[in-house]
Amino acid sequence: MRVGVIELPAIKLIDSEGRNWTALRTQEPLVSKQILIPQLLAGGHDVELINLKEGKEEILFGEVIWRGRTLSKILVGRSWDLDPRSMDVWGITINYMQEREPACMLIRKIVAGGGRVVVGGSDAFVEPEPYLEAGAHAIIQDKSGAANLAVLDYVFRGSSKERLTGVTLSDGRMLPPRIPPMSPEEWPLPPQWVVQKSLGYEYWEGTLPDELLPIGSVMADIGCDRHCDFCETPLYKLGYRRMTPETTLKWFAAQKGAGARSVICPSDQFLGRVLWKEGRDEVLAIMKGVRELGLTLLWGNGLELKKATVGRGMPNSDLSPDQELIEALWGWDGRVGCYQAYLPAERPTFGTADYAKLLPWKQHCELLREIVRSGIPDLTYGVIVGLPDDSEENLLRLEEAISELCQELKTINPKLIFKVTPYAIRPLPGTTQASALRTSGRLRFEDPAIIGGFWTACADTHHLTYEEVSDWQSRLAAIGDVEAKWQGITGVTP
């Protein structure tokens, strides 16, 4: 069958002064398409990637009031004037809640024109109802890829439901997974044309030197061994599954073969493999192989710092830095290694009981010092703002602690680029955090464009209004190298 795989347009939220309040990325690497399209090709289908981010056309699709100002919701990319019957089945992936409204608009358009639509992605996984109401024929509920081919066959040919697994049908019936999830080890390697079409020229943690462009992507694992209350990953019930070093390096080699000079590894929990005895050696082997390929690595989603300790983050274990592992993961020699990384601070100064994966502050700072000593040139320090107990007092303490840490790291490497990225809470559907916010009455918005964004605070704390939380985002963003920030966003620039 002919399958049209759609990448949705980019989104921005513009206020009356022309400031953008959400991350605008029109040329980022297409991570999931490198995984999905080879699976469909292996099933014998003709596949076309329709990247609606390509282009500069702007389409207004709504407005929302936030902080007393009107934000215009604008799609950025190319026209989605598609012929619904030009493909036998259309596949749309929606991983971000912000994309929900335009995705449903597109589904309605395709279905009205006689087309068939299968929807996947994290947002559709946890809340399939909006997509079913828009007319989707099926929603993928198996995030590993094991359900994809059978669902397409059912939607196109009306084949028996017997083969269906991990899918919600148009009538709302959910058929639970009946077969084991796929492991990343089983994902077909993408052909060169797929990798080339998936390369990016924008990196969401900052501006890269031209010599590191274009950017490839490798997802070396899925799932997680943690159960954080703000994350959807535990809901996938995949456990933790990883590629072997040999397979991982084949994916990196495919990126280089298609022209990539740097590669982002946005794995859910890359260091989850160190929980196994052989896992540490796997990490060292992968990092050695990436360097031998002459590629630069980008940790754009962050790594769990606790697993980079001698005790691997196990209960009551040694929390001192594993220097060999740190050098392998974050080391940079001026040519290869890790050029840029996001470090998930997520409020290590206090309140760590809510986040078991975090290090105590003393050990956290010690590990960051070792990361900087490894030579990495550019770090993004991510902080979550707007936790239930956040107050003026503890945010002042947080500001002071981060400022002191920044100065200390600059003493180790005066040329270090250190950016502070203060994210607002995103109450992701299905998570304990989202449920608690709604029950408490502190969630002030339901519009997906607002609550699905990192930069538009949407909930009060016990002590602060959401407007005050937003002000603190701007204030914390002023720490470090403000001039080096780039996230396609102008709203929170101090």
Helices and strands as residue ranges (DSSP letters): E 2-7, E 10-14, H 31-42, E 46-51, E 57-66, E 69-77, G 84-86, E 89-93, G 97-99, H 100-112, E 117-120, H 122-126, H 129-133, E 138-140, H 148-157, G 161-163, E 167-169, E 174-175, G 184-186, H 192-198, G 210-212, E 215-217, E 221-223, G 233-236, E 240-242, H 245-257, E 262-264, G 270-275, H 279-292, E 296-299, G 305-308, H 323-330, E 337-344, G 352-354, H 361-373, E 378-385, H 392-412, E 417-424, H 432-440, H 448-451, H 466-477, G 482-484
